[in-house]
Amino acid sequence: MIEPTRTPEGCAHPWGDAPTPYEELGGDGAVRALVDDFYDYMDAESPVVRAMHPDDLGESRDKLYEFLSGWLGGPPIYHEKRGHPRLRARHMPFAIDQRAVDEWLRCMGLAMDKRGVAGALRAFMDAKLDHLANFMRNR
């Protein structure tokens, strides 16, 4: 699970009042919808990031959903099914430059916009996802 950084005034946690970001987002269905929206935006609007994925995005959608579920404090589905994510190592074969990072973050931002992710949760997720995406950069 991602660790808290700073708690905004009036919130119980940096992401809001729910015990975890996963719950604040809305749980399983909300994480799945966010992932589906992300991949829909990526497929339509991000040729650089889309080129790093297989034609069929089904498995990619499942893996991101599984990862985000645990990363946000929900069920550790990815870890239970696939072991440690080793994100940087798994992404090393792809040329991930600043443009790819920016496109990935833009698509995730659009997905969060569509899902109405706002306030403390949005600020928290923006910061954590920015850090995560930039950690994947290898060019």
ChimeraX attribute file (.defattr): number of C-alpha atoms within 10 A of each C-alpha:
attribute: neighborCount
match mode: 1-to-1
recipient: residues
	/A:1	15
	/A:2	13
	/A:3	11
	/A:4	13
	/A:5	12
	/A:6	10
	/A:7	14
	/A:8	15
	/A:9	10
	/A:10	9
	/A:11	12
	/A:12	12
	/A:13	20
	/A:14	20
	/A:15	27
	/A:16	22
	/A:17	15
	/A:18	15
	/A:19	12
	/A:20	21
	/A:21	26
	/A:22	23
	/A:23	19
	/A:24	17
	/A:25	23
	/A:26	12
	/A:27	17
	/A:28	17
	/A:29	11
	/A:30	17
	/A:31	22
	/A:32	18
	/A:33	16
	/A:34	26
	/A:35	23
	/A:36	19
	/A:37	21
	/A:38	23
	/A:39	23
	/A:40	16
	/A:41	20
	/A:42	23
	/A:43	18
	/A:44	10
	/A:45	14
	/A:46	19
	/A:47	12
	/A:48	18
	/A:49	20
	/A:50	19
	/A:51	12
	/A:52	14
	/A:53	13
	/A:54	10
	/A:55	9
	/A:56	8
	/A:57	15
	/A:58	11
	/A:59	11
	/A:60	14
	/A:61	18
	/A:62	15
	/A:63	18
	/A:64	18
	/A:65	23
	/A:66	24
	/A:67	21
	/A:68	23
	/A:69	24
	/A:70	18
	/A:71	20
	/A:72	21
	/A:73	17
	/A:74	19
	/A:75	18
	/A:76	17
	/A:77	17
	/A:78	20
	/A:79	14
	/A:80	11
	/A:81	10
	/A:82	11
	/A:83	10
	/A:84	10
	/A:85	12
	/A:86	8
	/A:87	12
	/A:88	14
	/A:89	9
	/A:90	10
	/A:91	14
	/A:92	13
	/A:93	10
	/A:94	15
	/A:95	15
	/A:96	20
	/A:97	14
	/A:98	15
	/A:99	13
	/A:100	22
	/A:101	19
	/A:102	16
	/A:103	19
	/A:104	22
	/A:105	20
	/A:106	17
	/A:107	22
	/A:108	22
	/A:109	20
	/A:110	17
	/A:111	22
	/A:112	21
	/A:113	14
	/A:114	13
	/A:115	15
	/A:116	12
	/A:117	19
	/A:118	14
	/A:119	11
	/A:120	20
	/A:121	20
	/A:122	19
	/A:123	15
	/A:124	23
	/A:125	21
	/A:126	16
	/A:127	12
	/A:128	15
	/A:129	16
	/A:130	15
	/A:131	11
	/A:132	15
	/A:133	17
	/A:134	16
	/A:135	13
	/A:136	21
	/A:137	18
	/A:138	14
	/A:139	10
